Amino acid sequence: MLIDLLVLLPFYLSFFNIDLGFLRALRIIRIFKLFRLSKFSSFDNLISEILREKKEEFIFIFIALLIILLTITPLVYYVEKDVQPEIFSSMATTMWWAVITFTTVGYGDMYPISTMGRIFTAIVSFLGIAFYAIPGSIFTSALLEKMNEKKKRRIRIKEKREIIKEEKKD
């Protein structure tokens, strides 16, 4: 808190035409604020550990996503190209539509108007929601598992300390 005060004080004193050069030199102390970030490094390590352990699942989901997009794009293109040639003009623009629909953004700049195109849109939208839920649940379950392991480890350490205290008393 004191470091923050020393860093911010020259800025606010400049509003009152007070020029304290030595206080401006103290702005270098801002570098020490970076050391406060070290308390979050254990959480960063936890996240990277989860991503390393669940890498195969996330890769599988990504590959499945690509397969779905590469399957649905030509289907929608061939269904919609005759009905809306100016909107679904190429496979690339249809791939854009598929990605935007799959990610549930749905800008509204492109949408199928044929019955089959709308059916494909519904399928892509439902799959998009499911594909957000799957990686989220994998990550959440792994995070909870890691947190429970950490909690159990703390309990075991506490129990060992209590046993050592008891042994020292005897």
C-alpha positions in Angstrom: 0.0 0.0 0.0 2.9 2.4 0.8 4.5 1.5 -2.5 1.3 2.4 -4.3 1.1 5.7 -2.4 4.7 6.6 -3.3 4.1 5.7 -6.9 0.8 7.7 -7.3 1.6 10.7 -5.1 3.7 12.6 -7.7 0.9 12.2 -10.3 -1.7 13.8 -8.0 0.6 16.4 -6.6 1.2 17.6 -10.2 -2.4 18.8 -10.2 -1.6 21.3 -7.5 1.6 22.6 -9.4 3.8 20.9 -6.8 6.9 19.6 -8.5 8.7 17.2 -6.2 11.4 15.7 -8.5 12.5 13.2 -5.9 9.0 11.8 -5.7 9.0 11.4 -9.5 12.2 9.4 -9.1 10.4 7.1 -6.7 8.2 5.9 -9.5 10.9 3.4 -10.2 9.4 1.6 -7.1 6.6 0.5 -9.4 8.8 -2.4 -10.3 8.2 -3.8 -6.9 4.6 -4.2 -7.6 5.5 -7.1 -9.9 6.7 -9.1 -6.9 3.1 -9.1 -5.6 2.1 -11.1 -8.6 4.1 -14.1 -7.4 1.3 -15.1 -5.1 -0.7 -16.0 -8.3 2.0 -18.2 -9.8 0.7 -21.3 -8.0 -2.6 -20.9 -9.8 -0.9 -20.4 -13.1 1.1 -23.6 -12.5 -2.1 -25.4 -11.7 -3.7 -24.3 -14.9 -0.7 -25.2 -17.0 -0.6 -28.6 -15.3 -4.2 -29.3 -16.1 -3.7 -28.3 -19.7 -0.7 -30.6 -20.0 -2.6 -33.5 -18.4 -5.8 -33.1 -20.4 -4.0 -32.2 -23.7 -5.2 -35.3 -25.5 -8.9 -34.6 -24.7 -8.6 -31.0 -25.9 -6.9 -32.1 -29.1 -9.6 -34.7 -29.7 -12.3 -32.1 -29.2 -10.5 -29.7 -31.6 -10.2 -32.4 -34.3 -13.8 -33.3 -33.9 -14.7 -29.6 -34.3 -12.7 -29.4 -37.5 -14.3 -32.6 -38.9 -17.8 -31.2 -38.1 -17.0 -27.9 -39.7 -15.5 -29.5 -42.8 -18.5 -31.8 -43.1 -21.2 -29.2 -42.6 -19.7 -26.5 -44.8 -20.1 -28.2 -48.2 -23.5 -29.5 -47.2 -24.8 -26.0 -46.5 -23.0 -24.6 -49.5 -24.6 -27.0 -51.9 -28.1 -26.5 -50.3 -27.9 -22.7 -50.2 -25.8 -21.7 -53.2 -28.7 -21.8 -55.6 -31.1 -20.1 -53.2 -28.7 -17.3 -52.1 -25.8 -17.2 -54.6 -24.7 -13.7 -53.4 -24.5 -14.7 -49.7 -23.2 -18.2 -49.9 -20.9 -17.4 -52.8 -18.0 -19.8 -52.0 -16.9 -22.5 -49.6 -14.8 -20.0 -47.8 -17.8 -17.7 -47.0 -19.8 -20.8 -46.0 -17.0 -21.9 -43.7 -17.2 -18.4 -42.2 -20.9 -18.9 -41.6 -20.2 -22.4 -40.1 -17.6 -21.0 -37.7 -19.7 -18.1 -36.6 -22.8 -20.3 -36.1 -20.8 -23.0 -34.3 -19.3 -20.4 -31.9 -22.9 -19.2 -31.3 -21.9 -15.6 -32.3 -24.3 -15.5 -35.2 -23.7 -12.0 -36.6 -26.9 -12.3 -38.8 -25.0 -11.3 -41.9 -25.5 -14.8 -43.3 -28.2 -17.3 -42.6 -29.8 -20.1 -44.6 -33.4 -19.6 -45.8 -34.0 -23.1 -47.3 -35.5 -25.8 -45.1 -32.4 -28.1 -45.2 -30.1 -25.1 -44.6 -32.1 -24.2 -41.5 -32.0 -27.8 -40.3 -28.2 -27.8 -40.7 -28.0 -24.5 -38.9 -30.0 -26.0 -35.9 -27.6 -28.9 -35.8 -24.5 -26.7 -36.0 -25.9 -24.4 -33.2 -26.7 -27.3 -30.9 -23.3 -28.9 -31.5 -21.7 -25.5 -30.9 -23.3 -25.3 -27.4 -22.3 -28.9 -26.7 -18.7 -28.3 -27.8 -18.4 -25.4 -25.4 -19.8 -27.5 -22.5 -17.4 -30.5 -23.1 -14.1 -28.7 -22.7 -15.5 -26.6 -19.9 -16.6 -29.7 -18.0 -13.2 -31.4 -18.6 -11.3 -28.4 -17.3 -13.6 -27.9 -14.3 -13.5 -31.5 -13.2 -9.7 -31.5 -13.5 -9.5 -28.3 -11.5 -11.7 -29.6 -8.8 -9.7 -32.8 -8.7 -6.4 -30.9 -8.3 -7.9 -28.7 -5.6 -9.1 -31.7 -3.7 -5.6 -33.3 -4.0 -4.1 -30.1 -2.7 -6.6 -30.0 0.2 -5.9 -33.7 1.1 -2.1 -33.0 1.0 -2.5 -30.1 3.4 -4.6 -32.3 5.7 -2.0 -35.0 5.6 0.8 -32.5 6.4 -1.2 -31.1 9.3 -1.8 -34.6 10.7 1.9 -35.4 10.4 2.7 -32.2 12.3 0.3 -33.1 15.0 1.8 -36.6 15.3 5.3 -35.1 15.6 4.1 -32.7 18.3 2.5 -35.6 20.2 5.8 -37.6 19.9 7.8 -34.6 21.2 5.5 -34.3 24.2 6.0 -37.9 25.1 
